[in-house]
């Protein structure tokens, strides 16, 4: 079975500041992990994914995430926040047949 | 390739009515998924198809819900006798046969039951 915990339902950062969104997972098999972003009244867009290999993965819009097996974590970071980054972010783990189990999401607010 | 397409984008219906949503997946994808997302929550898995076969249904999918994927192309999700608790965003996604690969999502259908 798989599960995902996202710590912090709301995160607020200033424009230009570091973004850190936390994700911890539980998986009965080697995890395949994803971060998706959702803008209001829109579907989900894939930001990045970890399957195997390099533990630091880079995604779109300057985001990256590091897979840490010992900590069962897959935190999402971006060095400098932009106003356009304001959205809901979901961490997910893939089970059999690519079914996804999502966390409850983190709403990112970016202030001037 | 235009991505995953869902129609309608919004649906308002009276309690007790039936509604049907359509999803057109990415053409070369043989797996299709339905998820439901309620306010402030992450999407929850409802059901998935591999080609035309419905291979798994979540216990969230009550007997008022039915999904089809005739000929392994588009899919429909029907809700009979809608209840206010059915109000949610219904998301469709598709993926290739590769195991545990990423899924690509449509824009969703927002259902409001009044």
Contacts between the chains, C-beta under 8 A, distances in Angstrom:
chain1	res1	chain2	res2	distance
A	4	B	42	7.8
A	9	B	40	7.8
A	32	B	100	4.3
A	32	B	101	7.9
A	34	B	102	6.1
A	36	B	105	7.5
A	41	B	108	7.7
A	41	B	110	6.8
A	42	B	107	5.9
A	42	B	108	7.2
A	43	B	4	7.5
A	43	B	6	7.8
A	43	B	91	6.0
A	43	B	105	4.1
A	43	B	106	5.2
A	43	B	107	4.5
A	43	B	108	5.0
A	44	B	43	7.2
A	44	B	91	7.0
A	44	B	93	7.9
A	44	B	105	4.3
A	45	B	105	7.4
A	46	B	102	5.4
A	46	B	104	7.2
A	49	B	102	5.4
A	51	B	100	7.4
A	90	B	42	5.2
A	90	B	43	7.4
A	92	B	42	7.6
A	94	B	100	4.1
A	94	B	101	7.6
A	94	B	102	8.0
A	95	B	100	7.4
A	96	B	99	7.5
A	96	B	100	7.5
A	97	B	31	6.7
A	97	B	48	6.3
A	97	B	50	7.2
A	97	B	55	6.9
A	97	B	56	7.2
A	97	B	99	7.4
A	98	B	31	6.3
A	98	B	33	7.8
A	98	B	95	4.8
A	98	B	98	7.8
A	98	B	99	6.8
A	98	B	100	5.3
A	98	B	101	5.6
A	98	B	102	7.7
A	98	B	103	5.9
A	99	B	33	6.9
A	99	B	45	5.3
A	99	B	48	6.3
A	99	B	56	7.4
A	100	B	33	7.9
A	100	B	35	7.8
A	100	B	43	7.4
A	100	B	45	6.9
A	100	B	93	7.9
A	100	B	103	6.2
A	101	B	45	7.3
A	102	B	42	3.3
A	102	B	43	5.2
A	102	B	44	7.5
A	103	B	42	5.5
A	104	B	40	7.5
A	104	B	41	5.8
A	104	B	42	5.2
A	105	B	40	7.6
A	105	B	41	7.2
A	105	B	42	5.2
